[in-house]
Amino acid sequence: MSILLNSIAFLGTPELIAIGVLILLFFGGAKIPQMMRGLGRGMGEFKKGVEEGKRSFDELKTVDDDEPNAKAN
């Protein structure tokens, strides 16, 4: 995993341009907006899920923090 992350960190402008050209050749100009729209929606759903998970965790944490006080009384 760290090898992959190190490789991605060293991508420069020429490499990114080459990757963009290859994507354009493989998928064509018409498909790219659809792909980006789908990617954006997926990222939005992921963010919603993360936020929902944080809220659930905070609620459980609050309930757990309140329980010792209730037992002490």
Phi and psi in degrees as a GROMACS rama.xvg file:
@    title "Ramachandran Plot"
@    xaxis  label "Phi"
@    yaxis  label "Psi"
@TYPE xy
-67.7749  -29.399  SER-2
-64.4528  -42.2997  ILE-3
-63.0138  -45.1683  LEU-4
-64.4398  -38.8982  LEU-5
-65.5669  -37.0988  ASN-6
-67.2039  -40.8924  SER-7
-66.7087  -35.1855  ILE-8
-64.6942  -25.1132  ALA-9
-99.0974  14.7405  PHE-10
-75.0195  125.235  LEU-11
-100.406  -175.053  GLY-12
-60.6351  -46.0115  THR-13
-60.2156  -39.1196  PRO-14
-66.4183  -42.0453  GLU-15
-65.4358  -37.5429  LEU-16
-64.6947  -43.2801  ILE-17
-62.0868  -42.0373  ALA-18
-63.069  -42.3615  ILE-19
-61.9069  -41.877  GLY-20
-64.0417  -42.52  VAL-21
-62.6384  -42.4597  LEU-22
-62.0184  -42.3509  ILE-23
-62.1218  -41.6537  LEU-24
-67.3985  -41.6885  LEU-25
-71.2124  -42.8622  PHE-26
-104.05  -19.4632  PHE-27
81.3752  159.988  GLY-28
-67.3555  -28.6326  GLY-29
-74.9801  -31.0508  ALA-30
-81.6288  -24.6575  LYS-31
-61.7077  -45.1454  ILE-32
-60.4735  -37.9879  PRO-33
-63.452  -42.678  GLN-34
-64.4731  -42.9662  MET-35
-66.9763  -37.6503  MET-36
-62.9174  -44.8457  ARG-37
-63.2467  -39.5245  GLY-38
-63.9094  -42.2591  LEU-39
-63.4924  -42.4017  GLY-40
-64.3218  -41.2025  ARG-41
-62.3446  -41.518  GLY-42
-65.1984  -38.1566  MET-43
-63.2855  -43.1578  GLY-44
-64.39  -39.4003  GLU-45
-62.5366  -44.8087  PHE-46
-62.9967  -39.8163  LYS-47
-62.1627  -42.8522  LYS-48
-63.5224  -41.8703  GLY-49
-63.932  -43.5609  VAL-50
-63.9894  -41.0037  GLU-51
-64.2307  -39.8834  GLU-52
-63.2891  -40.9154  GLY-53
-62.8809  -43.2126  LYS-54
-62.9812  -43.3997  ARG-55
-62.5529  -42.3775  SER-56
-62.9004  -44.0948  PHE-57
-63.6701  -38.373  ASP-58
-64.6287  -44.3035  GLU-59
-64.9452  -38.9651  LEU-60
-63.8499  -41.0942  LYS-61
-64.6659  -42.6095  THR-62
-63.7769  -43.4082  VAL-63
-64.7045  -36.1036  ASP-64
-69.3413  -32.319  ASP-65
-78.5071  -27.9144  ASP-66
-61.125  -45.2756  GLU-67
-60.4907  -34.8148  PRO-68
-67.2787  -37.8532  ASN-69
-68.7948  -37.2891  ALA-70
-71.8943  -31.5973  LYS-71
-70.4508  -28.6447  ALA-72
